[in-house]
Amino acid sequence: MALARKGARRIAVDGEEYRWRVTRQHWCCDYEGTTLGYAAEHATHPGTTLVVDTGRPTLRTPGAVATDLVLPREVAAGIRAARANGWTPATPGPPLTLHLSAA
């Protein structure tokens, strides 16, 4: 599964180029679409997509005080955490899901 190029942003993490975008797709976060997430993949050799569920509420969550904002430093930290846990972005395979704390 590859990310759509339209709307994706580029980020360099530890000398490697990646593309990422905020997503609220069912394959990302909870099925009600109330948590914020993003997906990332290698920019030049997309293989396995990284799907990160931040655990933070979106503005669609009733009574939530949140923003639909994911900062590049957060994406870089998620990519580093996934790489430390064995994510190989250039290798084909099913999406890897990483659940982060809302703290």
C-alpha positions in Angstrom: 0.0 0.0 0.0 1.5 3.3 -1.1 0.7 6.8 0.0 -0.9 9.1 -2.5 1.6 11.7 -3.6 -0.9 14.5 -3.6 -1.0 16.0 -0.1 2.1 14.1 1.1 5.0 16.0 2.7 8.7 15.1 2.5 10.9 14.8 5.6 14.5 13.7 6.1 15.2 11.5 9.1 18.8 10.4 9.8 19.8 11.0 6.2 16.9 9.1 4.6 14.0 10.8 2.7 10.4 9.9 3.6 6.9 11.0 2.6 4.1 11.4 5.2 0.6 12.7 5.5 -2.0 13.0 8.2 -4.7 10.4 7.9 -8.0 9.4 9.5 -8.5 6.3 7.5 -10.0 3.2 9.0 -6.7 1.3 8.5 -5.0 3.9 10.7 -6.8 4.7 13.8 -10.0 3.8 15.6 -13.0 3.1 13.5 -14.9 6.1 14.6 -12.2 8.4 13.3 -11.7 10.1 16.7 -8.0 9.7 17.0 -5.3 11.4 14.9 -2.8 9.5 13.0 -0.3 9.7 10.1 1.3 7.4 7.6 4.8 7.5 6.3 6.9 5.6 3.7 10.3 5.8 2.1 10.4 8.5 -0.5 12.4 6.7 -3.2 11.8 3.0 -2.4 8.4 2.7 -0.9 7.7 -0.7 0.5 6.1 -1.2 3.9 4.0 1.8 5.0 4.3 3.0 8.6 0.9 3.9 10.2 1.1 5.8 13.4 -1.9 6.2 15.8 -1.0 9.2 18.0 -3.8 8.4 20.5 -4.7 12.1 20.4 -8.3 13.1 19.8 -9.4 15.0 16.7 -11.8 17.9 16.6 -14.5 15.4 15.7 -14.4 13.8 19.1 -17.3 15.3 21.2 -15.9 17.6 23.9 -12.3 17.2 22.8 -9.9 20.1 22.8 -7.5 19.2 20.1 -6.0 20.2 16.8 -5.5 18.2 13.6 -1.9 19.2 13.8 1.0 16.7 13.5 4.4 18.4 13.6 7.4 17.2 11.5 9.4 16.5 14.7 6.6 14.2 15.8 6.8 12.3 12.5 10.6 12.1 12.8 10.3 10.6 16.3 7.7 8.1 15.1 9.9 7.0 12.2 12.9 6.6 14.5 10.8 4.6 17.0 9.5 2.3 14.2 13.1 1.9 12.8 14.3 0.9 16.3 11.4 -1.6 16.5 12.5 -3.3 13.2 10.5 -1.3 10.5 12.3 -1.7 7.1 10.6 0.9 4.9 12.1 -0.3 1.6 11.0 -3.9 2.1 7.6 -4.8 0.7 5.0 -6.0 3.2 1.8 -5.1 5.0 1.5 -1.8 6.8 3.2 -1.6 10.2 1.1 0.0 12.9 2.7 1.9 15.7 0.5 3.1 18.6 1.8 6.1 20.5 0.7 7.3 23.9 -1.6 10.4 24.1 0.6 11.8 26.8 
